[in-house]
Amino acid sequence: MNLILPQELSSLIAILFGLTVGSFLNVVIVRLPLGQSIVSPRSRCMSCQTLIRWWDNIPLLSYLILRGKCRQCHTPISVRYPVVEVLTALLFLVSQLKYGWSLQLVVRDWVFLSILIAVTFIDLQHRIIPDQLSIGGCLFGLATSGLGSQPGWLLSIVGAVSGFCFFYVLAWLYFRYRKRFGLGGGDIKLLAAIGAFLGPVGVFVTVLLSSVSGSLLGVAWALKDRRGQLMGYSIPFGPFLVFGALYYYLLGETLWFLSMIQI
């Protein structure tokens, strides 16, 4: 798959595809944590339960036309909906500009980006990472590892195993000495999924950047507490893992130390 299209048309296709996928991700974000089907029934207003007609469900455009309110009951629609759609469109556009059209981009990379977006918003709201996204994503990453030159099936397996084992051992040590859980099982499985898509170097960079960014935010968050206590704070770590994974996927080669790692 090697499409040769004018860049303007390529960008438009990537954006429209991203907006459409982002609209679907909103359904995933709402329903998956509740154990509901992401296929049926049709979307309804969360307030008045009125079925949303197709012309009120056009990604981003309908939100702007309706001025962020339900047509029937005029209840405000969460700003998360357009944010997810725009974020997905931007990531799809940037990835297409960076890597060009390929089967790996459409089938593998865009699925990976979609998983990361869904994980971020679900973890922020519910403090969970559904197995359908982590374990399912890991299996999908392994199954599609042969679509492109990187990372390849061998490094995909090594990445998944190293990602799972690293956090599993870390969580076990933390529990052994602190007698409480410091990392959730969802984080462990998510890192395995990231490893399946990005390989062992991607796991290393993801752990490094997520640890640094998570620590900085954790300290800043704790300093705002009147008691001045650092321990006891429960901050979802999934979004930090997503940040590290996205950085490596889009900008990994800008890390100077990666040139020293021959994997």
N, C-alpha and C positions, 0 to 999 in steps of 0.2 A: 504494500500500500504506500504509494509515493505520489500524492496529489500535487500537481503544479497549478496553483491558483494565484490570482492577484492577491497581494497581501491584504488589501482592504476587504476583499471577499472572504479570505481565510479568517480574518479577525472577526468579521460579522458572524460567520458560521460558529466560531468558537464561543462568542458572546451569547448568541441565541441558544446554543446547546447548553451553555452553562446556566442561563436563566431558567430553562426548562427543567434541567436536573435539579437546580436549586429549589424549584417549586415542589418537586417530589421529595427532596430532602426535608422540607418543612413537615411533610406528612410523616416521614420516618421519625423525626425529632419529637413530634407530638405523640405518636401512637406506640412506637416501639417500647418505650419505658413502661407503658401501661399494659403491655401484653396484647395490644389490639392489632388487627390485620392492617397492613399498610396498603392493601389492594382495594378492599371494600370495607364499609360502604363509602359512598361519595362524600366529599368534604362538606361539612356543615359549619355554620356559625357556632362558635363555642358558647355564645350567650343565648341566642333565641332558637338554636337548632334548625334554622332554615337551611335547606339545601343550597349550596352555592352554585349558581349557573355558570356555564363555561365562560361567558363573557365577563363574569366577575372573578374569574380565576386565571386570567392571563398574567403570567409572571411580571411583576413590577408595574406594568402598565395599569392593571386594574386597581392596584393599591393607590396609585397616583390619581386616577380618575375618581375613585371613591373617597379620596382624601383621608385614607386610613381608617375608614369606618364601614361597618356593615350596612348594606343597602337597606335592609329591612328594619333593624332595631337601632341602628346608628351607634352601636357600641364600638369603641375604638379597637382597631385591629393591632395586635402586637407589632412593634417595629421590627421584631426579629424576622418576620417573614420577608420583607424586602432586603434586610441585611444579609440573610442567608443566600438569597437569589443573586444579589450583586456580588457578594464574596465568591460564590461559586463561579459566576461569569468571569470575574477578574482572574481567578486562579486558572481557569480553563484557557483564557486568553494568554496569560503570561507563559503557561506551559507550552502552548502551541507556538508562540513566538520564539521560545527558547529551543524547543526540540523539533519543531516542524511536524507535518502530518505523518503519522505512521500507525500501524496496527497496534503497536505497543502504547502509543499515546491514548488512543480512543478506548481500547479495550481494557488496558491495565492501569495506565497512569491516571486517567480520569476517574476510574473506580476508586483508586487509592485516595485521590484528593477528596472525593465525595465521602468516603469513610471517615477521613480526618475531620471534615467539617461537621458531620453528624455527631461524631464522638465529642467534639468540643462543646457543642451546645447542650447535648444531653448531660454530659458530666458537670457542666456549670450549673444546670438546673436541678438535676436529680442526684448528683454525686455517684453515679454508676456508669459503667461502660458495658452495654449489652454484649453478651457472647456472640450474638448474630453479627456484630460488627468486628469484634476482636478475633474470635476463633474463625468465624466465617471469612474475615478479611485475610487471616493468615493462610487458610487453605486456598483461597483464591490467588493470593500472591505466589504461593508455591506452584499452583497449577498453571499459572500463566508466565512463569519465570523464563520460559523458552521463547517468548514472543520477540524479545530484543536481545541485543548484545550484552546489556547490563541489567542486573548483576549476573544472570545466568542461573541455571538450576542448582548448581553446587553451592555457590555463594548465597543463593536464596535460602537453601536449607541451613547453611552455617549461620546466616543472619538470624533466622527464626529461632534456632536452638540457642544461640548465644544471647539473644534478647530475652528469651524466657528464663534461661539459667541465671543470667546476671541479676535480674530483679528478684527472682525466686530466692537465691542465696542471700541477697541483701535483706529481703523481707524476713527470712528465717533468722538471720543474725539479729535483726532489730527486735523481733519478737522474743528471742532467747534472752536478750539482755535488758529489754525494757518491759517485757511481759505484756505487751499490747501491740496491736498491728499498726505499722507505720505506712505500709503500702497495701493498697487493695489488690485483690486478684485481677481486677479489670486492667490495672496498670501493667501488671506482669504480662497478661495476654496481649495487650495492645502493643507492647514493645516487641513481642514475638511477631506480631503482624507487620510492624514497621520493618523488622529485620527481614521478613520474607520478601518485602518489596524493595528494600534498599541495600540489603546485604550487611555484613559485619561492620564495615566502615560507617555505614549509615546508622547502625546501632550505637557505635562509639560516639559519633557526633551528636546524635539525638540525646544520649544520656548526659554528655558534657553540657550542652546548651540548656537542656531542660533543668539540670541541677543548678546551674548558675542563675538562670532567670527565675526559677522557683525559689531559690534561697533569697535572692534580692527582694522579690515581692513579699515573701514570707516575713522577712525582717521588717520591711516598711509597714506591712499590715499589723504586725505585732506591736510596733512602736506607737501605733495610734491607740492601742488599748490602754486604758487608765491604770490597769494593774501592772502593765509593763511585762507581761508574761509571754515568752516565746512559745513554750511548750503548751500543748493542749489545743493549738489551732489546727483546724482541719480544712486544708485548702485542696480542692481537686487538682490532682497532678496531671490528669489526662491532657488538658490544654497546653501544658508546658511540653509534654512529649510531642504533641502536634506541632508546636512551634519549632522544636528542634528538628523534627522530620521534614517540615516544609523548608526550613533553612537549608538543610542538606540537599533536598531534592532540587531546589531552585538555585542555590548559591553555594553549594558545597565546595566547589573548586576554589572559592575565594579564601578558604581557610588555609593558611600557609602550611600548617603541619600535615595536611593531607598529602602533599607532594612527597613526604617522607615515608608514607605508608604504602607499601607495595603489596596490595591485595587484589 
